[in-house]
């Protein structure tokens, strides 16, 4: 079994914000016990899957390792019980693609899959290029100093996904706030209550209220798009059919919520991680400016480096074996993405930020049929944004200490103070 | 020579290019890929691919 201090660290939201304790814990696990049982205090036991190959192995066997039978995101025993009490026995507060298994998962995913394929997303290129310009203009207007995470990176992907969904610009601050409340529920700067410590009842009540706000908002959007379909993603969800029937209400609302949240927070985190890394590495910044053909490899490295989604959970539907380790039916498993993305057997010098890393088999988007549906949109946005940055920014450096958000689920820089010079 | 796209993640297998890094020579036809071949980006099996025309 995993030593208690290590087990407690890999579920500790503050340890993810600090980065180093988690890196050290996973380094130990990859070397000494790559797929072992963890029993953190107050959390039901689970297997920590820390090696790149094992994460892929589990992630691709979607019938053997389910998403939806147990909580898909690591949670405490108390919270899990409360959620089940509230949700009629289900461990989930929403029912999006993330919580589904087949046959529902494939049916619901196909609804928007074509929309997110590269050839369709490419149609948005010119528009996203314009949006990237607006945000780099904003940097120029700020006169050479800003908090890159808070002032720029948060808003660029938000604007892209909201335009994609057809959410009016005036409602974007509301969507941002709700997303931060959902993913930043462990961070006093971002959560709904604003309290340093909240009881688990208060925490769940706050998350439930946030989900309620999202549902109220998207319920109105659904009604509108059913009456007046447009070319946006909301119209695809509102008018979509599964087996000849409209989506059930809860699943439709959950679909919007996942698109409206996962669609920007992760991309902002990755972009901020990338700029933070560059601000500390002026030579890399110069190389990228001199040769923009390096941007795709650099961008892939920012995704590996930041790995904003820290885990998803799976549970075994039958007795199984992974890397010689026997897993019993019903066992809970944590896919530790930051660990897979620092695996010494896959990445040369994994703790170095290498803008020309090739190959780069990073697994931050997941793997298997649950692989991130928005990955091509995310890559397109980031590439266009970086192209604009390297065209117009001459130099960038840190103007203070960056800070990560406090979360063991979706976590990344919330403050990256920088000083910069525009062309 | 044709192109095949993974319906799950969008990866394109281009018969003309093959996947030399994975030991699949340029010019390898889709039909000649082993039955247990999986999408390098998401692990989906061959039946999850469809033939596509990409600009």
Interface residues (C-beta under 8 A of the other chain):
Chain A: X56 X59 X60 X109 X110 X113 X116 X117 X118 X119 X359 X367 X368 X369 X371 X375 X376
Chain B: X5 X7 X8 X9 X10 X21 X38 X41 X42 X43 X44 X52 X54 X55
